[in-house]
Amino acid sequence: MATETKILEASEVIKRLKKTGMTQEEIAKALGCTQVAVSQWKLKKTFPIPIFRGELARVYREVTGEVVKVLEQ
């Protein structure tokens, strides 16, 4: 059976990762970006470029086992 891919905003993915116990700093390190960038995405002040949307989906899958696509803003 195929797994359904959820489509989520970057801010929602970050909030869900934080609920698993990851800090913004840990998320940033996993993505290869700054904590400031993660904070800006969470607050919807800026949005991740395509490569970081893909990396955010990858980290989310590794941590939760769920497949997501990060919505383009």
matplotlib code that plots the C-alpha trace (Angstrom):
import matplotlib.pyplot as plt

x = [0.0, 1.4, 2.0, 0.0, 2.2, 1.0, 1.6, 2.5, 3.8, 7.4, 6.2, 4.0, 6.8, 9.1, 6.4, 5.9, 9.7, 9.9, 7.2, 9.5, 12.0, 14.3, 15.4, 15.6, 19.3, 19.2, 16.8, 19.2, 22.2, 20.4, 19.4, 22.8, 21.4, 21.2, 18.9, 17.8, 16.6, 14.6, 13.1, 12.1, 10.4, 8.6, 7.3, 6.4, 8.6, 10.6, 10.2, 12.8, 14.3, 13.6, 16.7, 15.8, 12.2, 13.5, 15.9, 13.1, 11.0, 13.9, 14.6, 10.9, 10.7, 13.8, 12.5, 8.8, 8.7, 6.0, 6.4, 5.6, 6.1, 6.8, 4.4, 5.9, 5.0]
y = [0.0, 3.4, 6.0, 9.2, 12.3, 15.2, 18.7, 21.1, 24.6, 24.9, 26.5, 23.5, 21.0, 23.0, 23.1, 19.3, 18.7, 20.8, 18.6, 15.6, 17.4, 18.9, 22.5, 25.1, 24.8, 21.1, 21.5, 24.1, 21.8, 18.9, 21.2, 23.0, 26.4, 28.9, 28.9, 32.4, 31.0, 28.3, 30.9, 33.1, 30.1, 29.1, 32.7, 32.9, 36.0, 34.2, 30.9, 28.2, 28.0, 24.7, 22.9, 23.6, 22.6, 19.2, 18.9, 19.8, 17.1, 14.6, 15.5, 15.2, 11.8, 10.6, 11.8, 10.9, 8.3, 10.3, 11.5, 15.2, 17.7, 21.2, 23.7, 26.4, 29.8]
z = [0.0, -1.0, 1.7, 1.3, 1.0, 3.2, 1.9, 4.8, 5.1, 6.3, 9.5, 10.3, 9.6, 12.0, 14.7, 14.4, 14.5, 17.7, 19.2, 18.8, 21.0, 18.3, 18.8, 16.1, 16.4, 15.8, 12.9, 11.3, 11.8, 10.1, 7.2, 6.8, 7.4, 10.3, 13.3, 12.3, 9.0, 10.7, 13.1, 10.1, 8.3, 11.5, 11.9, 8.1, 7.7, 4.9, 3.2, 2.4, -1.1, -2.9, -1.7, 1.9, 1.3, 0.2, 3.1, 5.6, 4.1, 4.4, 8.0, 8.9, 7.3, 9.1, 12.5, 12.2, 9.5, 7.7, 4.1, 3.5, 0.8, 1.9, 0.3, -1.9, -0.7]

ax = plt.figure().add_subplot(projection="3d")
ax.plot(x, y, z, "-o")
ax.set_aspect("equal")
plt.show()
